[in-house]
Amino acid sequence: MQHRSSAGALLAAAFLASLPAACAKTGAPALPPQAPFARAVSSTLGPSALRFKVFTAGSTPGFPASAQAWDITPGANGTIWFTDVQTPAIGRIDSSGNVREYGGLPAQSRPYSLVAAPRGTIWFTDAGTASLGRLNPGGTVAEFTDPKLAGSYPQDVTIAPDRSIWFISVGPSSYLVRASQTGALTLTALPSSLSPDGSLIADTQGNLWYLAVNAKGRGVLVQRRPDGTSVDHPTQLNAAAEPCCPNVAPKRMTIGPDGNVWLTTLDYVRGNSPANWIAATSASGLKYYWVRNGGIKYAVYPSGIATSGRALWFSGDDPFQANGGLWQMQTDGTMRAYPVPYNPAGLTAGSGGAIWFTSKTGGQPSQIVEATVK
């Protein structure tokens, strides 16, 4: 392991491929397969039921015009933190709504995912320098890497119950990486038979979960136990057949209020019509809920998912227009849809029941939005 402060590889196609795909075909979803798939209990449109507070790059003080906010996560004392992949920087919105960005990163940095640790430390992956970054409470930044990570792209980062930091790095050789509080890295090579998509999460029992595609193009949810052994859970998901959509889908994961892993996914289940699904682990395997758009009249594709209290929230973006959707979902599959005039990308739950997301609308200034139910 070496400490990295400046040099690193430029962000390339692997980072771009991790962004949500845009499929041109928007026909009605195929009928859900048999159990364990299940239709959502209800989907009720709430067109005016959300209140928005918007932070816009170049207009909001402290949020530079160069910014492109991507991932977002809550911190201590009501703060919200985000990665700015373009400036590059790590940003913070405090409980009073003040925005500040912390720079000091190499020019080629592309901060991707981030997580807030106890005592005010922020850990983030840097897809541009193949590094793990640490922002100390005082505002100083350090980055850590290993020669084996050269040519790979660190993506999701998470914290295990023992306070160790984990991230997944995708490339010709993919790795699951553990970091100590001091930044010492331990790399575990992932099987060449699996192509991880970059998603990663830790549950309260110390299991790590990530999604991958096997050699047959089938999706797999991998559970890595605390003892280092792994279990592959088939997802029944297939790689998309459309030329515009070469990957299984953009996906994010969260630990739900029931302790299970919940994830967003886009899949071509039957035929060539895209269908949106929310999936959750269960004793009998993954269970799927078909997402209905309700009164949302445009196609949206899965982006973020987060847990807020006893409910789940997930988002979808329309890659062709400047709009998207938010859904509030109960663990029984009941969901309520809200159209939003933004393209949600990263999504997280803040304090007081607020939902925060970054908006990635092409050609428009980057935005961070706080949404609350009226």
ZAKE-124080 format. One line per field, with one value per residue (C-alpha): x, y negated, z negated; residue number from 1. Coordinates in nm, 3 decimals. Each point is the difference from the previous one (the first is absolute). Example, Ala and Ser with C-alpha at 12.3 -4.5 7.8 and 13.67 -1.06 7.14 Angstrom:
BEGIN
px = 1.230,0.137
py = 0.450,-0.344
pz = -0.780,0.066
num = 1,2
//
This chain:
BEGIN
px = 0.000,0.124,-0.127,-0.112,-0.015,0.010,0.066,-0.271,-0.176,-0.253,-0.366,-0.102,-0.272,-0.054,-0.118,-0.227,-0.141,-0.098,-0.238,-0.366,-0.065,-0.247,-0.219,-0.202,-0.271,-0.272,-0.281,-0.220,0.176,-0.020,-0.224,0.181,0.125,-0.142,0.096,0.215,-0.106,-0.292,-0.198,0.006,-0.306,-0.080,0.151,-0.166,0.107,0.078,0.063,0.019,0.085,0.372,0.176,0.345,0.299,0.255,0.374,0.132,0.363,0.109,-0.298,0.014,0.288,0.276,-0.121,0.226,-0.119,0.256,-0.169,-0.167,-0.142,-0.029,-0.019,-0.159,-0.009,-0.106,0.254,-0.011,-0.213,-0.234,0.273,-0.017,0.318,0.050,0.266,0.073,0.151,0.080,0.163,0.121,-0.094,-0.196,-0.297,-0.205,-0.336,-0.044,-0.325,-0.051,0.029,0.350,0.209,0.377,0.235,0.333,0.257,0.366,-0.047,0.220,-0.122,-0.080,-0.214,-0.355,-0.155,-0.272,-0.158,0.025,-0.098,0.009,0.186,-0.031,0.186,-0.046,0.227,-0.121,0.130,-0.037,0.110,0.190,-0.059,0.247,0.303,-0.093,0.007,-0.192,-0.024,-0.042,-0.123,0.089,-0.224,0.255,-0.047,0.325,-0.009,0.217,-0.024,0.114,0.054,0.180,0.194,-0.242,-0.284,0.160,-0.238,-0.304,-0.273,-0.100,-0.375,-0.233,0.141,-0.162,0.074,-0.024,-0.116,0.363,0.064,0.218,-0.043,-0.073,-0.019,-0.027,0.227,-0.101,0.232,0.190,0.077,-0.269,0.058,-0.185,0.213,0.007,0.146,0.095,-0.063,0.357,-0.050,0.187,-0.152,-0.053,-0.106,-0.203,-0.014,-0.353,-0.063,0.067,-0.324,-0.199,-0.019,-0.098,-0.202,0.158,-0.284,0.088,-0.167,0.061,-0.279,-0.019,0.128,0.326,-0.096,0.107,-0.231,0.079,-0.157,0.172,-0.066,0.125,0.149,-0.348,-0.124,-0.213,-0.013,0.138,-0.030,0.314,-0.002,0.345,-0.019,0.216,0.214,0.094,-0.212,-0.247,-0.345,-0.137,-0.372,-0.145,-0.210,-0.204,0.119,0.139,0.229,-0.204,-0.024,-0.026,0.321,-0.047,-0.014,0.292,-0.010,-0.253,-0.093,0.094,-0.057,0.035,-0.055,-0.106,-0.069,-0.374,-0.196,-0.052,0.377,-0.009,0.199,-0.216,0.110,-0.117,0.040,-0.101,-0.040,-0.124,-0.193,-0.197,0.018,0.164,-0.205,0.182,-0.156,0.089,0.022,0.080,0.153,0.060,0.175,-0.222,0.022,-0.107,0.226,-0.050,-0.354,-0.089,-0.256,-0.105,0.019,-0.303,0.035,-0.347,-0.081,0.360,-0.039,0.363,0.243,0.234,0.292,0.119,0.263,0.022,-0.154,0.009,-0.162,-0.183,-0.153,-0.235,-0.024,0.212,0.042,0.128,0.042,-0.008,0.132,-0.110,0.317,-0.176,-0.169,0.061,-0.232,-0.023,-0.182,0.014,-0.181,-0.073,-0.028,-0.094,0.158,-0.325,0.039,-0.249,0.140,-0.092,0.144,0.093,0.104,0.289,0.141,0.356,0.219,0.086,0.338,0.136,-0.267,0.012,-0.222,0.069,-0.134,-0.365,-0.125,0.157,0.126,0.303,0.119,0.244,-0.132,0.204,-0.205,0.222,0.079,-0.136,0.190,0.040,-0.259,-0.049,-0.360,-0.163,-0.350,-0.251,-0.361,-0.239
py = 0.000,-0.350,-0.338,-0.206,-0.378,-0.100,0.253,0.228,0.132,-0.217,0.086,0.206,0.216,0.213,-0.304,-0.115,0.352,-0.009,-0.289,0.091,0.140,-0.162,0.239,-0.123,0.262,-0.094,0.249,0.138,0.229,0.372,0.192,0.102,0.359,0.237,-0.008,-0.129,-0.300,-0.204,-0.295,-0.316,-0.034,-0.350,-0.295,-0.336,-0.320,-0.297,-0.280,-0.290,0.179,-0.084,-0.320,-0.065,-0.202,-0.027,-0.073,-0.091,-0.005,-0.352,-0.161,0.135,-0.154,0.255,0.226,-0.086,-0.011,0.272,0.249,0.323,0.164,0.378,0.211,-0.134,0.118,-0.131,-0.103,-0.107,-0.288,-0.015,-0.047,0.136,0.091,0.050,0.079,-0.259,0.201,-0.296,-0.273,0.240,-0.030,0.138,-0.218,-0.060,-0.158,-0.084,0.002,-0.371,0.059,-0.140,0.171,0.045,0.202,0.149,0.018,0.091,0.299,0.084,-0.159,0.343,0.102,0.115,0.054,0.258,0.149,-0.118,0.098,-0.187,0.172,-0.071,-0.302,-0.200,0.179,0.034,0.288,-0.008,0.194,-0.179,0.160,-0.237,0.094,0.361,-0.101,-0.011,-0.351,-0.126,-0.347,-0.077,-0.218,-0.281,-0.002,0.166,0.275,0.311,0.274,0.362,0.253,0.318,0.075,0.285,-0.252,-0.173,0.019,0.074,-0.236,-0.014,-0.040,0.060,-0.037,0.120,0.039,0.337,0.038,0.032,-0.349,0.136,-0.173,0.209,-0.091,0.181,-0.078,0.104,0.059,0.266,0.132,-0.079,-0.016,-0.017,-0.225,-0.040,-0.315,-0.061,-0.334,-0.095,0.076,0.332,0.200,0.376,0.121,0.311,0.087,0.075,0.307,-0.061,0.187,-0.291,-0.358,-0.223,-0.311,-0.209,0.010,0.094,-0.012,0.140,0.128,-0.007,0.359,-0.080,0.152,-0.185,0.006,-0.085,0.060,0.158,0.171,0.354,0.144,0.091,-0.358,0.077,-0.230,0.119,-0.158,0.101,0.027,-0.009,0.124,-0.136,0.317,-0.079,0.269,-0.102,0.112,-0.081,-0.075,0.022,-0.307,0.124,-0.315,0.011,-0.236,-0.231,0.103,-0.354,-0.139,-0.321,0.186,0.244,0.036,0.157,-0.347,-0.288,0.129,-0.122,0.179,-0.080,0.187,-0.028,-0.056,0.379,0.066,0.145,-0.122,-0.201,-0.105,-0.179,0.163,-0.027,0.333,0.150,0.280,0.114,-0.127,-0.335,-0.232,-0.159,0.060,-0.166,0.218,-0.042,0.316,0.113,0.294,0.247,0.347,0.153,-0.214,-0.335,-0.132,-0.253,-0.281,-0.140,-0.379,-0.170,-0.359,-0.097,-0.333,-0.063,-0.025,0.040,0.292,-0.005,0.228,0.106,-0.210,-0.032,0.173,-0.090,0.089,-0.266,0.114,0.290,-0.072,0.034,-0.274,0.054,-0.220,0.021,-0.230,-0.068,-0.007,-0.188,-0.282,-0.215,0.193,0.315,0.157,0.088,0.291,0.062,0.373,0.219,0.341,0.171,-0.154,-0.284,-0.303,-0.357,-0.180,-0.368,-0.161,-0.245,-0.263,0.129,0.295,0.174,0.175,0.049,0.031,0.000,-0.058,-0.305,-0.109,-0.073,0.232,-0.201,0.176,-0.144,0.067,-0.129,-0.087,0.075,-0.160,-0.032,-0.355,-0.152,-0.115,0.273,-0.008,0.149,0.026,0.047,0.148,0.016,0.115,-0.292
pz = 0.000,0.076,-0.109,0.300,0.003,0.367,0.279,0.133,0.306,0.182,-0.030,0.305,0.146,-0.309,-0.197,0.281,0.034,-0.366,0.065,0.062,0.347,0.236,0.195,0.293,-0.026,-0.248,0.056,-0.278,-0.248,0.057,-0.235,-0.318,-0.014,-0.257,-0.368,-0.163,0.211,-0.130,0.126,-0.208,-0.222,0.125,0.181,-0.064,0.172,-0.221,0.254,-0.246,-0.322,-0.016,-0.099,0.150,-0.116,0.281,-0.007,0.347,0.111,0.091,-0.177,-0.356,-0.201,-0.060,0.284,0.298,0.360,0.081,-0.236,0.103,-0.312,0.020,-0.318,-0.320,-0.363,-0.343,-0.262,-0.363,-0.133,0.298,0.261,0.354,0.189,0.372,0.257,0.267,0.285,0.221,-0.216,-0.165,-0.368,-0.293,-0.093,-0.314,-0.068,-0.367,-0.195,0.080,0.375,0.046,0.269,-0.016,0.217,-0.107,0.276,-0.020,0.230,0.299,0.323,0.145,-0.298,0.053,-0.345,0.047,-0.316,-0.360,-0.353,-0.331,-0.283,-0.373,-0.134,0.316,0.247,0.361,0.211,0.378,0.305,0.274,0.340,0.164,-0.213,-0.089,-0.367,-0.324,-0.140,-0.356,-0.090,-0.360,-0.220,0.034,0.377,0.111,0.262,0.033,0.262,-0.019,0.276,0.094,0.323,0.073,0.030,0.299,0.293,-0.217,-0.114,-0.369,-0.032,-0.299,-0.352,-0.324,-0.372,-0.177,-0.363,-0.116,0.151,0.280,0.336,0.309,0.366,0.330,0.293,0.351,0.294,0.192,-0.348,-0.258,-0.373,-0.327,-0.220,-0.378,-0.154,-0.360,-0.170,0.090,0.369,0.016,0.289,0.029,0.345,0.081,0.370,0.121,0.219,0.368,0.073,-0.145,0.123,-0.294,0.079,-0.276,-0.254,-0.360,-0.340,-0.349,-0.224,-0.379,-0.025,0.179,0.335,0.313,0.300,0.361,0.340,0.297,0.333,0.057,0.319,0.127,-0.031,-0.306,-0.299,-0.335,-0.344,-0.189,-0.378,-0.155,-0.357,-0.284,0.014,0.362,0.167,0.270,0.110,0.347,0.012,0.354,0.073,0.299,0.177,0.353,0.183,0.223,0.364,0.138,0.157,-0.198,-0.332,-0.025,-0.377,-0.232,-0.126,-0.224,-0.353,-0.355,-0.330,-0.355,-0.323,-0.044,-0.320,-0.016,0.007,0.352,0.299,0.241,0.348,0.310,0.337,0.362,0.176,0.322,-0.167,0.301,0.355,0.070,-0.219,-0.292,-0.341,-0.329,-0.309,-0.367,-0.146,-0.356,-0.160,-0.182,-0.153,0.334,0.219,0.167,0.017,0.270,0.009,0.333,0.001,0.151,0.110,-0.115,0.162,0.109,0.377,0.100,-0.027,-0.299,-0.080,-0.346,-0.172,-0.379,-0.302,-0.368,-0.331,-0.199,-0.327,0.071,0.374,0.310,0.257,0.351,0.304,0.375,0.269,0.354,0.212,0.283,-0.194,-0.307,-0.228,-0.208,-0.291,-0.368,-0.166,-0.365,-0.063,-0.294,-0.049,0.108,0.344,-0.041,0.179,0.085,0.303,0.024,0.330,-0.044,0.241,-0.048,0.103,-0.330,-0.014,-0.352,-0.271,-0.379,-0.304,-0.214,-0.335,-0.069,0.273,0.283,0.314,0.176,0.353,0.257,0.343,0.310,0.278,0.307,0.108,-0.323,-0.310,-0.260,-0.276,-0.345,-0.109,-0.340,0.033,-0.283,-0.007,-0.052
num = 1,2,3,4,5,6,7,8,9,10,11,12,13,14,15,16,17,18,19,20,21,22,23,24,25,26,27,28,29,30,31,32,33,34,35,36,37,38,39,40,41,42,43,44,45,46,47,48,49,50,51,52,53,54,55,56,57,58,59,60,61,62,63,64,65,66,67,68,69,70,71,72,73,74,75,76,77,78,79,80,81,82,83,84,85,86,87,88,89,90,91,92,93,94,95,96,97,98,99,100,101,102,103,104,105,106,107,108,109,110,111,112,113,114,115,116,117,118,119,120,121,122,123,124,125,126,127,128,129,130,131,132,133,134,135,136,137,138,139,140,141,142,143,144,145,146,147,148,149,150,151,152,153,154,155,156,157,158,159,160,161,162,163,164,165,166,167,168,169,170,171,172,173,174,175,176,177,178,179,180,181,182,183,184,185,186,187,188,189,190,191,192,193,194,195,196,197,198,199,200,201,202,203,204,205,206,207,208,209,210,211,212,213,214,215,216,217,218,219,220,221,222,223,224,225,226,227,228,229,230,231,232,233,234,235,236,237,238,239,240,241,242,243,244,245,246,247,248,249,250,251,252,253,254,255,256,257,258,259,260,261,262,263,264,265,266,267,268,269,270,271,272,273,274,275,276,277,278,279,280,281,282,283,284,285,286,287,288,289,290,291,292,293,294,295,296,297,298,299,300,301,302,303,304,305,306,307,308,309,310,311,312,313,314,315,316,317,318,319,320,321,322,323,324,325,326,327,328,329,330,331,332,333,334,335,336,337,338,339,340,341,342,343,344,345,346,347,348,349,350,351,352,353,354,355,356,357,358,359,360,361,362,363,364,365,366,367,368,369,370,371,372,373,374
//
